Every structure is written in C-alpha cells, then in structure tokens.
Amino acid sequence: MSSPSARIKELGLVLPPAPPPAGLYKPILVVDNFLYVSGQGPMLPDGSLYKGRVGDSLSLEEGKIGARHVALTMLSTITTHFGDVDRIKRLVKTLGMVNCHPDFGDQPLVINGFSELMADVFGADNGVGVRSAVGMMLPGGIAVEIEAMFELHK
C-alpha cells in the first residue's frame, strides 16, 4: 500500500483549512510515541462548519458525510500542527460524538464516515483502531466532533 500522504493524493482528497483552537487547548499533543488530536469539527473547504442534528435536520447519510468531513479536518490539523502524516504508524483510538435527536440510536453508523476514510488513508488494519460513538449536543450546532489518538513510527 502507498504511504498515507500518497493515498491522500491518490484519493483526490481536498483538506479544509485547519481550524484555530476554539478554547484553551492544544490542537495536537505528542507524548512518547503517541499523537493525540483534540476534538475536531467538520470543516468544509471554504472554512465554514457542517452543522445539523442527525435524526432531525440531518439524515443518517448526511451525518456520515459530516463524520467524513471531520476526518478531512483532522488530517488538515495533523499536517498543519504536526507535519508529515507518514510519521503516523496507526490509528489507536477514536471518540466520535454525534449531535443527534434523543431517539436516534445509530451513532456508530455515523462515525463510520470517519473510520472508513481513515482506513482508506492508513490501510485496512492501521487505519482502524478501538472506538466509541456517542450522541450528545455539540458546540455551535456542529453535526459531529471526533478526537483521536495515533501511534507514531519510532
């Protein structure tokens, strides 16, 4: 398989601008051999946010698109604040949060939009880690927020 940076090009992915921190936190943090990425929202290529509530104003498929936008945003944040995505060995942990109606129960299917893109970029094994997917209210009405942890090559 190609390197992650080559896969991004091969897939024709367009990364949005990396969002500035929305509070007092670091967008990324490296501890030992791990890269932690703070919660990312779904930025669009024009810098606006993908908003809505799954099971209300957004369908399951539209929520999944929002999660895919978060994956693109996270890749942008990594390249902007960390550098070369090829230094990443694998995705370790994903916490996916879905802005959804209280009766909506398919949060894992929404977060698949993020997970599928990470598998496309980092590979079927290295792009899939452990994961949680929960429903909640999210800041600014964004559809999805995801934080992740990656293992780095030594």
Number of C-alpha atoms within 10 A of each C-alpha: 8 11 14 21 16 14 16 20 11 11 11 9 12 14 19 21 17 21 19 9 12 9 7 6 9 13 23 19 15 14 9 9 12 19 21 19 23 19 19 24 28 27 26 18 15 8 13 12 19 20 21 22 23 27 18 14 13 18 15 18 13 19 29 26 21 31 32 24 28 31 27 28 26 29 21 21 23 20 16 15 14 16 12 12 19 15 17 20 18 22 24 18 17 22 16 26 25 29 26 27 16 12 9 15 14 16 23 18 16 28 30 18 21 24 25 18 22 23 17 16 25 24 19 13 10 18 20 20 18 11 14 13 17 16 20 16 16 18 13 10 13 19 31 36 24 24 19 21 21 22 20 17 11 9
